[in-house]
Amino acid sequence: MKISYIFGAQRQPTLRMILTLFLLMLGGLLLTNVTGALLMKVASLPTALKWTTVVQNLLAFVFPALVVGFMYVLKPMYYLGVANRPSLLAMAGVVAVYVLMTPAMNTLIAWNENWTLPAAFSELETVLRSQEESARQMTEQLLDVSSFGSMLMTVLYIGVLTGICEELFFRGALQRILQVAMPNAHMAVWTSALVFSVLHFQFFGLVPRMCLGAFFGYMFLWSGSLWPAILGHVMNNSLVVIFTYMEKNGILDSSMDKLGTEGEAAPMIAAMSAVLTVVTMVWLSRKLKKSHKECRIEK
């Protein structure tokens, strides 16, 4: 059964949907830049960055996704995946895979960070490195929390809000549209994951972020609900905030995020992590697709 029939429209204008989605996103980013510039004049840099992040999430990600849903389909909240209840297996599976994939992902992050472009593109690499450094500094400003209360607030807007908003846009809207427009669902998952990574404008983190986006995409595809992907995204962002706070306050050793990249056993740990991740994902795909199919038949 095609998605277009499930959600009440016999033919979805996919090109118009994509154009609407990205034009609204660009408009949201423009308004975000204006808002950010105004906030810089009346608030401190960390405060301005935090509120700019909130505005960006709402205007550039949530609003376009909702507009596309309500304009083009009869059941927008089901289309976006937020009205579909997730199974316990899907939610637990996201957590399990995230834990298993961490060493392999750390290795992938280290590999991507050490990319070197050919000599002919040295100027481009300089620009990309500079862009990467600017993004790193901005992230440090956002994560610069000294109290437990401010850490919790940062978890709310960096972890929870950003996780929900980005998943609505990249998986709920974009991936759904591409599933109809492309020959198979795998292309839709990886294309939306690539766009997700590219729009973060961090070339030396492109591959791991794309793989993370694909992980979220497959959980959405297999479960039929956006909530497992949201849980994974919220967990990923929130743990970065929490670990940064703990490291800054001497509660956690910074070497914790080096699992799979340092020590004699690192290659073995990373390899085991990759194998276990793939095996678990294959098992989950079979279980979740079966339960999702049975659920649709019952309805």
C-alpha positions in Angstrom: 0.0 0.0 0.0 1.4 3.4 -0.9 1.7 6.2 1.6 -0.3 8.5 -0.6 -3.4 6.2 -0.3 -2.9 5.7 3.5 -3.1 9.4 4.2 -6.1 10.2 2.0 -4.6 11.8 -1.1 -4.6 9.7 -4.3 -1.7 11.7 -5.8 0.7 13.8 -3.7 2.3 16.7 -5.5 5.8 15.7 -4.3 7.7 18.5 -6.1 5.4 21.2 -4.7 5.7 19.6 -1.2 9.5 19.7 -1.3 9.5 23.3 -2.7 7.0 24.4 0.0 9.1 22.7 2.7 12.4 24.2 1.8 11.1 27.7 0.9 9.4 27.9 4.3 12.6 26.6 5.9 14.7 29.3 4.1 12.2 32.0 5.2 12.4 30.6 8.8 16.2 30.8 8.7 16.1 34.4 7.4 13.7 35.4 10.2 16.0 33.6 12.7 19.0 35.6 11.5 17.1 38.8 11.9 15.9 37.8 15.4 19.4 36.7 16.4 20.9 40.0 15.3 18.3 41.9 17.4 18.9 39.6 20.4 22.7 40.2 20.2 22.0 43.9 20.9 19.9 43.4 24.0 21.3 40.2 25.6 24.5 38.4 26.3 26.0 36.1 23.6 25.0 32.8 25.4 21.5 34.0 26.0 21.1 35.3 22.5 22.4 32.0 21.0 20.0 30.0 23.2 16.9 32.0 22.1 18.0 32.1 18.5 18.2 28.3 18.6 14.6 28.1 19.9 13.4 30.5 17.2 15.2 28.5 14.5 13.7 25.2 15.7 10.2 26.6 15.6 10.3 28.7 12.4 12.7 26.8 10.2 11.8 23.2 11.1 8.4 22.8 12.9 6.4 25.4 11.0 7.4 24.2 7.5 6.7 20.5 8.4 3.3 21.4 9.8 2.3 23.6 6.8 3.2 20.8 4.4 1.3 18.3 6.4 -1.9 20.4 6.7 -1.7 21.7 3.1 -1.2 18.4 1.2 -2.6 15.5 3.2 -5.9 14.7 5.0 -4.3 13.2 8.1 -1.2 15.4 8.7 -0.3 14.2 12.2 -0.4 10.6 11.1 1.6 11.5 8.0 4.2 13.2 10.1 4.3 10.1 12.3 3.5 11.9 15.6 0.0 10.5 16.0 1.2 6.9 15.6 1.9 5.2 18.9 5.3 3.6 19.1 5.8 0.1 20.3 7.8 -0.6 23.4 10.2 -2.7 21.2 10.8 0.3 19.0 11.6 2.6 21.9 13.8 0.1 23.6 15.5 -0.7 20.3 16.5 2.9 19.8 18.2 3.0 23.2 19.9 -0.4 22.7 21.3 0.4 19.3 22.5 3.8 20.4 24.5 2.3 23.2 25.9 -0.5 21.0 26.9 1.9 18.2 28.7 4.4 20.4 32.3 3.0 20.0 31.9 2.6 16.3 30.4 6.1 16.0 33.4 7.5 18.0 35.7 5.9 15.5 33.8 7.2 12.6 33.8 10.7 14.1 37.6 10.6 14.6 38.1 9.4 11.0 35.9 12.1 9.5 37.6 14.8 11.6 41.0 13.9 10.2 40.0 14.2 6.5 42.5 16.0 4.4 41.6 17.4 1.0 44.0 17.1 -2.0 46.5 20.0 -2.3 44.5 21.5 -5.1 41.7 22.2 -2.7 43.8 23.5 0.2 42.0 26.9 0.2 38.6 25.2 0.3 39.8 23.0 3.3 41.0 26.2 5.1 37.5 27.7 4.7 35.8 24.5 5.8 38.1 24.2 8.8 37.4 27.8 9.7 33.6 27.1 9.4 34.1 24.1 11.6 35.9 26.1 14.3 33.1 28.7 14.3 30.5 26.0 14.7 32.6 24.5 17.6 32.9 27.8 19.3 29.1 28.5 19.0 28.4 25.0 20.4 30.7 25.7 23.3 28.8 28.9 24.1 25.5 27.0 24.0 26.9 24.2 26.3 28.6 26.6 28.7 26.5 25.8 31.8 27.8 26.0 35.3 24.8 25.1 37.4 22.6 22.0 37.5 19.5 24.2 36.8 21.0 25.8 33.7 22.1 22.3 32.5 18.5 21.1 32.7 17.3 24.1 30.8 19.9 23.5 28.1 18.8 19.9 27.9 15.2 21.2 27.2 16.1 23.4 24.3 19.1 21.6 22.8 18.1 18.1 23.6 14.3 17.9 23.7 13.2 20.8 21.6 15.8 20.4 18.9 15.3 16.7 18.7 11.6 17.0 18.2 11.8 19.9 15.7 14.5 18.4 13.5 12.8 15.0 13.4 9.5 16.6 12.4 11.3 18.3 9.4 13.9 15.7 8.2 12.1 12.5 8.9 8.4 13.3 9.4 8.2 15.6 6.4 11.2 15.3 4.1 11.6 11.5 4.4 7.9 10.9 4.0 7.8 13.0 0.8 10.9 11.3 -0.6 9.4 7.8 0.1 6.8 8.6 -2.6 9.1 10.4 -5.0 12.0 7.9 -5.0 12.2 4.3 -6.3 12.6 2.7 -2.8 12.5 3.6 0.9 16.3 3.2 1.4 17.0 6.0 -1.0 14.5 8.2 0.9 16.2 7.4 4.2 19.7 8.1 3.1 18.8 11.2 1.0 17.0 12.8 4.0 19.9 11.8 6.2 22.4 13.4 3.8 20.4 16.6 3.7 20.1 16.5 7.5 23.9 16.3 7.7 24.7 18.9 5.0 22.4 21.5 6.5 24.5 21.4 9.7 27.3 22.9 7.6 30.1 20.8 9.3 32.0 19.0 6.6 34.3 17.2 9.0 31.3 15.7 10.7 29.4 14.9 7.6 29.6 11.1 7.6 28.8 10.3 11.2 25.9 12.7 11.3 24.5 11.2 8.1 24.7 7.7 9.6 23.0 9.0 12.7 20.3 10.5 10.5 19.9 7.2 8.6 19.5 5.4 12.0 16.7 7.7 12.9 15.2 7.3 9.5 15.1 3.6 9.6 13.5 3.6 13.0 10.8 5.8 11.6 10.4 3.7 8.5 10.2 0.4 10.3 8.0 1.4 13.2 5.6 3.8 11.4 6.0 6.2 14.3 8.2 9.3 14.6 8.6 8.9 18.3 11.5 6.3 18.3 13.5 8.6 16.0 12.7 11.6 18.3 13.8 9.6 21.4 17.1 8.7 19.7 17.7 12.3 18.6 16.7 13.8 22.0 18.9 11.2 23.8 21.9 12.0 21.5 21.7 15.8 22.0 20.9 15.6 25.7 23.8 13.3 26.5 26.2 15.8 24.9 24.8 18.5 27.2 25.0 16.3 30.3 28.4 14.9 29.6 29.8 18.4 28.9 28.4 19.6 32.2 29.8 16.6 34.1 33.3 17.0 32.5 33.4 20.7 33.2 32.5 20.1 36.9 35.0 17.2 37.2 32.2 14.6 37.7 33.2 12.6 34.6 36.5 11.8 32.9 36.7 13.3 29.4 38.1 10.0 28.2 34.6 8.4 28.3 33.9 9.7 24.8 37.1 8.1 23.5 35.8 4.6 23.7 36.7 2.8 20.5 39.3 5.4 19.5 42.1 5.1 22.1 44.0 2.2 23.6 45.3 -1.1 22.2 41.8 -2.7 22.3 40.2 0.3 20.5 40.0 -1.4 17.0 38.5 -4.5 18.4 35.9 -2.6 20.5 35.0 -0.5 17.4 34.7 -3.6 15.2 32.5 -5.4 17.8 30.4 -2.3 18.1 29.8 -2.1 14.4 29.0 -5.8 14.1 26.6 -5.8 17.0 24.9 -2.6 15.7 24.3 -4.1 12.3 23.0 -7.4 13.7 20.6 -5.7 16.1 19.4 -3.4 13.4 18.6 -6.3 11.1 16.8 -8.1 13.9 14.8 -4.9 14.8 13.9 -4.3 11.1 12.2 -7.8 10.9 10.4 -7.5 14.2 9.2 -3.9 13.7 8.2 -4.2 10.1 6.1 -7.3 11.0 4.4 -5.6 13.9 3.8 -2.4 11.8 2.3 -4.5 9.0 0.0 -6.3 11.5 -1.1 -3.0 13.0 -2.0 -1.6 9.6 -4.0 -4.7 8.7 -6.0 -4.6 12.0 -6.9 -0.9 11.3 
